[in-house]
Amino acid sequence: MAANEAYTMTSHNLLNYSGLLFNKGNTKTPFSTTIGGKSRTTNHWTFPTSLAYTTGGGTSQPAITETDSLTAPNAEFITRAQVTNVCQIFQKKLSISYGKMSSMGQLSGLNIAGQQANPATELDFQVSNAMAAIANDIEFTFLNGAHQDGTYDDVAYKTRGMTAAITTNTKAASGAGLGFWLIAELVQAVNDAFAPTDNLILTARPINIMQLNADATNNGLTVIPGAREENGIKLDVIITPFGSVALQPNPRVASGTAILYNPSICSPVYMPVPNKGNFFLEPLAKTGAADNYQIYGQCGLDYGAEWYHGKITGLGTSFTAPTYAHKIYVAGGTLTDVSLASGTAVAVSGNVGLVEGTTVTVTNTEAAPLHTSEVSAT
């Protein structure tokens, strides 16, 4: 292939075929879609995400005598701290030769009478696919982006993603699978940070969401299917002691990581080009028998107050299927003559308040063995 064909669509390096077009995947952007309805614009590379302050008081009981009250105490005030993020550039170039544009009727592969090339217009197809690729880059960046300030023209602005932004509410899984109580503890951390817990979404890789469902199965819990809708996306829900959490599988979340986010304070921030807009297609200068175009846009992520969110790191990255369908928990007393289905497990844990020497008996030769390692008698 000639050097000038490396990046240009020609009649020989991009062949025409007939038949239905199917995208093999890589088109879903759940996080960007969820927060996309609340976009805003700016005319600065840098924009504020939050202006943080902490109200004092609530840690001790005042002890002010009547005599002391005759003189006003020292004046006090609270300070504020601004947190910022940046917009960054997303750009792609397209080039199509005159020969390619004029030979769309030349078919390769299986040729059947009456068939036509699909797509009918190569440039339209490539533009659409390039825009989808940019959307994928934005999705990855909003989740995993590392912040960099463009200190000069040859230093790229890079927006900070959710994983890097969250520093207050964090949990380390240490290789454990994603489970109900791990999520509940993270929601509690958000609550303890004085942030609302009534609109949270947990996004993680599909294998981690699968593991959460296995944990629910093992522990007799329920994942409610399609119970919530966010910007047109139906989400499953689990109920924790601090509120419901929607579940959002997303393959672009970092491996071993789950992000708990509040979509009501997240939004994309666009920096449009005057008289052009944002993410626009425009022709470039000609250098020969080809049309050249670029797609250009500038955007960043506003994640609001980072303590409204949380993250779990160090999750297991493999799936362990549930070992049985249900459990029986013994909280005290004696369990005898129980009829169990094959494979059912019985767990007795903690101090069950049994008199020393009391036994727990399960009569079923096919059932899984009784786990008594944590039984304690008083």
C-alpha positions as CSV (number, residue, x, y, z in Angstrom):
1,M,0.0,0.0,0.0
2,A,1.3,3.4,-0.9
3,A,2.1,5.7,1.9
4,N,-0.5,8.3,0.9
5,E,-3.2,5.5,1.2
6,A,-2.4,4.8,4.9
7,Y,-5.1,7.1,6.2
8,T,-7.2,7.9,3.2
9,M,-10.3,5.8,2.1
10,T,-9.6,4.6,-1.5
11,S,-11.4,2.2,-3.8
12,H,-8.9,-0.6,-3.0
13,N,-8.1,-0.3,0.7
14,L,-11.8,0.0,1.7
15,L,-13.9,-2.4,-0.3
16,N,-17.7,-2.3,-1.0
17,Y,-20.0,-5.1,0.1
18,S,-23.7,-5.8,0.0
19,G,-25.7,-7.1,3.0
20,L,-27.0,-5.9,6.3
21,L,-24.6,-3.9,8.5
22,F,-24.1,-5.1,12.1
23,N,-21.9,-3.4,14.7
24,K,-20.1,-6.1,16.7
25,G,-20.4,-4.0,19.9
26,N,-18.5,-1.2,21.6
27,T,-21.4,1.2,21.2
28,K,-22.8,1.6,24.8
29,T,-21.9,4.6,26.9
30,P,-24.1,4.1,30.0
31,F,-22.4,6.7,32.3
32,S,-22.3,9.5,29.6
33,T,-25.9,8.7,28.6
34,T,-27.1,8.8,32.2
35,I,-25.6,12.3,32.9
36,G,-26.0,13.7,29.4
37,G,-29.3,15.3,29.9
38,K,-27.8,17.9,32.3
39,S,-25.0,19.2,30.1
40,R,-23.7,22.8,30.4
41,T,-21.3,25.0,28.5
42,T,-18.3,27.1,29.4
43,N,-15.9,29.5,27.7
44,H,-12.9,28.5,29.9
45,W,-10.6,25.5,29.8
46,T,-10.9,25.3,33.6
47,F,-14.3,25.2,35.4
48,P,-15.4,24.7,39.0
49,T,-16.9,21.4,40.1
50,S,-17.6,22.4,43.7
51,L,-17.1,25.2,46.3
52,A,-16.6,23.2,49.5
53,Y,-17.1,24.4,53.1
54,T,-17.9,22.7,56.4
55,T,-20.4,24.1,58.9
56,G,-19.0,24.0,62.4
57,G,-20.5,22.9,65.7
58,G,-22.1,19.7,66.7
59,T,-19.1,18.2,68.5
60,S,-19.5,19.5,72.1
61,Q,-22.0,21.2,74.4
62,P,-21.6,24.9,74.9
63,A,-21.1,26.1,78.5
64,I,-21.7,29.8,78.6
65,T,-22.5,31.5,81.9
66,E,-24.8,34.5,82.2
67,T,-21.7,36.6,83.1
68,D,-19.8,35.4,80.0
69,S,-22.8,36.2,77.8
70,L,-22.6,39.9,78.8
71,T,-19.5,40.0,76.5
72,A,-19.9,38.7,72.9
73,P,-17.5,35.9,72.1
74,N,-14.8,36.2,69.4
75,A,-16.1,36.5,65.9
76,E,-15.7,33.5,63.7
77,F,-16.2,32.5,60.0
78,I,-15.8,29.6,57.7
79,T,-13.6,29.4,54.7
80,R,-14.4,27.9,51.3
81,A,-12.2,25.9,48.9
82,Q,-12.8,25.6,45.2
83,V,-12.3,22.4,43.3
84,T,-11.9,22.5,39.5
85,N,-11.7,20.3,36.5
86,V,-10.8,21.0,32.8
87,C,-12.1,20.5,29.3
88,Q,-10.0,18.6,26.9
89,I,-9.9,18.2,23.1
90,F,-11.4,15.2,21.2
91,Q,-10.5,15.2,17.5
92,K,-10.6,12.8,14.5
93,K,-9.7,13.2,10.8
94,L,-11.4,11.6,7.7
95,S,-10.1,11.5,4.2
96,I,-11.8,10.0,1.2
97,S,-10.4,9.9,-2.4
98,Y,-12.3,10.9,-5.5
99,G,-11.9,7.4,-6.8
100,K,-13.6,5.9,-3.7
101,M,-16.5,8.3,-3.9
102,S,-17.1,7.5,-7.6
103,S,-16.8,3.6,-7.4
104,M,-19.4,2.8,-4.8
105,G,-21.1,0.5,-7.4
106,Q,-18.0,-1.8,-7.5
107,L,-18.8,-4.7,-5.1
108,S,-16.5,-7.3,-3.6
109,G,-17.4,-10.6,-1.9
110,L,-20.6,-12.3,-2.8
111,N,-22.3,-10.5,-5.7
112,I,-26.1,-11.1,-6.3
113,A,-28.1,-9.5,-9.0
114,G,-29.8,-6.3,-7.8
115,Q,-27.6,-5.8,-4.7
116,Q,-26.1,-2.5,-3.8
117,A,-23.2,-1.5,-1.6
118,N,-24.1,-1.0,2.0
119,P,-23.5,1.7,3.2
120,A,-24.6,3.7,0.1
121,T,-22.5,6.7,1.1
122,E,-19.1,5.9,2.6
123,L,-18.4,9.3,4.1
124,D,-21.7,9.4,6.0
125,F,-21.0,5.9,7.4
126,Q,-17.4,6.8,8.5
127,V,-18.5,10.1,10.1
128,S,-21.2,8.3,12.1
129,N,-18.7,5.7,13.2
130,A,-16.0,8.3,14.1
131,M,-18.6,10.2,16.2
132,A,-19.4,6.9,18.0
133,A,-15.7,6.3,18.6
134,I,-15.4,9.8,20.2
135,A,-18.4,9.0,22.4
136,N,-16.5,5.9,23.5
137,D,-13.4,7.9,24.3
138,I,-15.5,10.4,26.3
139,E,-17.1,7.5,28.3
140,F,-13.7,6.0,29.1
141,T,-12.3,9.4,30.0
142,F,-15.2,10.4,32.3
143,L,-14.7,7.2,34.2
144,N,-10.9,6.7,34.2
145,G,-9.4,10.1,33.2
146,A,-6.2,11.4,34.9
147,H,-6.2,15.1,35.4
148,Q,-3.6,17.3,33.7
149,D,-3.6,21.1,33.4
150,G,-2.6,22.4,30.0
151,T,0.1,24.8,31.2
152,Y,1.1,25.6,27.7
153,D,0.1,24.9,24.1
154,D,2.1,21.8,23.8
155,V,0.7,20.3,27.1
156,A,-2.6,18.6,26.7
157,Y,-5.6,19.4,29.0
158,K,-6.9,16.2,30.4
159,T,-10.2,16.0,32.4
160,R,-10.3,14.2,35.7
161,G,-12.6,11.1,35.7
162,M,-14.8,9.7,38.5
163,T,-12.2,7.1,39.7
164,A,-9.5,9.7,40.3
165,A,-12.0,12.3,41.6
166,I,-13.3,10.2,44.5
167,T,-11.1,10.4,47.5
168,T,-13.3,10.6,50.6
169,N,-15.6,7.5,50.4
170,T,-13.4,4.5,49.4
171,K,-13.4,0.8,50.3
172,A,-10.7,-1.8,49.5
173,A,-12.1,-5.2,48.6
174,S,-8.8,-7.0,48.9
175,G,-9.7,-9.4,46.2
176,A,-13.2,-10.2,47.4
177,G,-16.2,-10.3,45.1
178,L,-18.7,-7.5,44.9
179,G,-21.3,-8.3,47.6
180,F,-24.3,-6.7,49.2
181,W,-22.7,-5.7,52.5
182,L,-19.7,-4.2,50.7
183,I,-22.1,-1.9,48.8
184,A,-24.1,-1.2,52.0
185,E,-20.9,-0.1,53.8
186,L,-20.0,2.2,50.9
187,V,-23.5,3.8,51.0
188,Q,-23.1,4.2,54.7
189,A,-19.8,6.0,54.1
190,V,-21.6,8.4,51.8
191,N,-24.2,9.0,54.4
192,D,-21.6,9.5,57.1
193,A,-20.0,12.2,54.8
194,F,-23.4,14.1,55.1
195,A,-24.2,13.5,51.5
196,P,-27.6,12.3,50.2
197,T,-28.1,8.6,49.5
198,D,-31.4,8.6,47.7
199,N,-30.3,8.7,44.1
200,L,-27.2,6.5,43.8
201,I,-26.1,4.3,41.0
202,L,-23.3,1.6,41.2
203,T,-21.5,1.1,38.0
204,A,-19.0,-1.8,37.5
205,R,-17.9,-4.3,35.0
206,P,-20.5,-6.9,34.0
207,I,-18.6,-9.7,35.8
208,N,-18.7,-7.7,39.1
209,I,-22.5,-7.2,38.6
210,M,-22.8,-10.9,38.0
211,Q,-20.9,-11.6,41.2
212,L,-23.3,-9.3,43.1
213,N,-26.2,-11.3,41.8
214,A,-24.5,-14.5,42.9
215,D,-24.0,-13.0,46.4
216,A,-27.7,-12.1,46.5
217,T,-28.7,-15.6,45.5
218,N,-26.4,-17.2,48.2
219,N,-27.9,-14.9,50.9
220,G,-31.5,-14.9,50.0
221,L,-31.6,-11.3,48.8
222,T,-33.4,-9.9,45.8
223,V,-32.1,-7.8,43.0
224,I,-35.2,-6.0,41.7
225,P,-35.1,-6.0,37.8
226,G,-35.8,-2.8,35.9
227,A,-37.0,-1.0,38.9
228,R,-35.5,2.4,38.1
229,E,-35.1,4.5,34.9
230,E,-32.3,7.1,34.4
231,N,-32.4,9.1,31.2
232,G,-34.1,6.2,29.3
233,I,-31.9,3.4,30.8
234,K,-33.7,0.8,32.9
235,L,-31.6,-0.3,35.9
236,D,-31.9,-3.1,38.4
237,V,-32.0,-2.1,42.1
238,I,-30.8,-3.4,45.4
239,I,-32.1,-2.1,48.8
240,T,-29.6,-1.2,51.4
241,P,-30.2,0.1,55.0
242,F,-29.5,3.6,53.7
243,G,-31.6,3.5,50.5
244,S,-31.9,1.9,47.2
245,V,-28.9,1.6,44.8
246,A,-29.3,1.1,41.0
247,L,-26.9,-1.2,39.2
248,Q,-25.3,-0.3,35.9
249,P,-23.0,-2.7,34.1
250,N,-20.2,-0.9,32.2
251,P,-17.2,-2.6,30.6
252,R,-15.2,0.7,30.6
253,V,-15.0,0.9,34.4
254,A,-11.5,0.0,35.5
255,S,-10.9,-3.7,36.3
256,G,-11.5,-4.5,39.9
257,T,-13.3,-1.2,40.6
258,A,-16.9,-0.2,41.3
259,I,-18.1,3.4,41.3
260,L,-21.0,4.6,43.3
261,Y,-22.2,7.9,41.9
262,N,-25.0,10.4,42.3
263,P,-26.1,11.4,38.8
264,S,-28.0,14.5,39.9
265,I,-24.7,16.4,40.4
266,C,-22.8,15.1,37.4
267,S,-22.8,16.6,34.0
268,P,-20.7,17.0,30.8
269,V,-19.3,20.4,30.3
270,Y,-18.9,21.6,26.7
271,M,-16.6,24.4,25.4
272,P,-18.1,25.3,22.0
273,V,-16.1,27.0,19.3
274,P,-17.6,30.3,18.3
275,N,-19.7,30.2,15.2
276,K,-19.1,26.4,14.9
277,G,-20.5,24.7,17.9
278,N,-19.1,21.6,19.5
279,F,-18.3,18.2,17.9
280,F,-18.8,19.5,14.4
281,L,-17.6,18.2,11.0
282,E,-15.7,20.6,8.8
283,P,-13.7,20.3,5.6
284,L,-9.9,20.7,5.6
285,A,-7.6,22.1,3.0
286,K,-7.1,20.0,-0.1
287,T,-3.7,18.5,-1.1
288,G,-4.9,16.4,-4.1
289,A,-7.7,14.2,-5.3
290,A,-9.4,13.6,-2.0
291,D,-11.7,15.4,0.4
292,N,-10.4,15.9,3.9
293,Y,-12.5,16.5,7.0
294,Q,-12.1,16.8,10.8
295,I,-14.4,16.2,13.7
296,Y,-13.6,18.5,16.6
297,G,-15.0,19.0,20.1
298,Q,-14.0,20.1,23.6
299,C,-15.6,18.8,26.8
300,G,-14.9,17.8,30.4
301,L,-16.6,16.2,33.4
302,D,-18.3,18.1,36.2
303,Y,-18.6,15.5,39.0
304,G,-19.8,18.0,41.6
305,A,-18.8,17.3,45.3
306,E,-16.7,14.2,45.2
307,W,-17.9,13.1,48.7
308,Y,-21.4,12.6,47.2
309,H,-19.8,9.5,45.5
310,G,-17.8,6.5,46.5
311,K,-15.7,3.7,45.0
312,I,-14.6,0.2,45.8
313,T,-11.2,-0.9,44.6
314,G,-9.4,-4.3,44.6
315,L,-12.5,-6.4,43.6
316,G,-12.0,-9.9,42.4
317,T,-12.0,-10.1,38.6
318,S,-13.3,-13.7,38.1
319,F,-16.8,-15.0,38.7
320,T,-17.8,-17.6,41.3
321,A,-21.2,-19.1,40.7
322,P,-23.5,-19.5,43.7
323,T,-23.1,-22.9,45.5
324,Y,-26.6,-23.3,46.7
325,A,-30.0,-21.6,46.4
326,H,-30.8,-20.8,50.0
327,K,-29.7,-21.0,53.6
328,I,-31.2,-21.6,57.0
329,Y,-29.9,-19.4,59.8
330,V,-30.2,-20.5,63.5
331,A,-30.4,-17.6,65.9
332,G,-31.0,-19.7,69.0
333,G,-32.7,-22.9,70.3
334,T,-32.6,-26.3,68.8
335,L,-33.2,-27.4,65.2
336,T,-34.3,-31.0,64.7
337,D,-35.9,-33.2,62.1
338,V,-35.6,-30.7,59.2
339,S,-36.5,-31.7,55.7
340,L,-34.1,-30.1,53.2
341,A,-33.7,-30.3,49.5
342,S,-30.4,-31.7,48.2
343,G,-27.6,-29.1,48.2
344,T,-29.2,-26.9,50.9
345,A,-26.8,-25.5,53.4
346,V,-27.5,-24.7,57.1
347,A,-25.3,-22.2,58.8
348,V,-25.2,-21.5,62.6
349,S,-23.0,-18.6,63.4
350,G,-22.3,-16.3,66.3
351,N,-23.5,-16.8,69.9
352,V,-26.8,-18.6,69.5
353,G,-27.5,-18.7,73.2
354,L,-27.5,-22.5,73.6
355,V,-26.8,-24.3,76.9
356,E,-23.4,-26.0,76.8
357,G,-23.8,-29.5,75.5
358,T,-26.9,-28.7,73.4
359,T,-26.7,-30.1,69.8
360,V,-28.2,-28.9,66.6
361,T,-29.3,-31.9,64.4
362,V,-30.3,-31.9,60.8
363,T,-31.8,-35.2,59.5
364,N,-31.2,-35.5,55.8
365,T,-28.6,-37.7,54.2
366,E,-28.5,-35.8,51.0
367,A,-28.2,-32.3,52.4
368,A,-24.9,-30.3,52.5
369,P,-23.1,-30.7,55.9
370,L,-24.0,-28.4,58.7
371,H,-21.4,-25.7,59.2
372,T,-20.7,-25.5,63.0
373,S,-17.3,-23.9,63.0
374,E,-18.7,-20.6,64.5
375,V,-21.1,-22.1,67.0
376,S,-20.5,-20.9,70.5
377,A,-22.4,-22.1,73.6
378,T,-23.1,-20.1,76.7
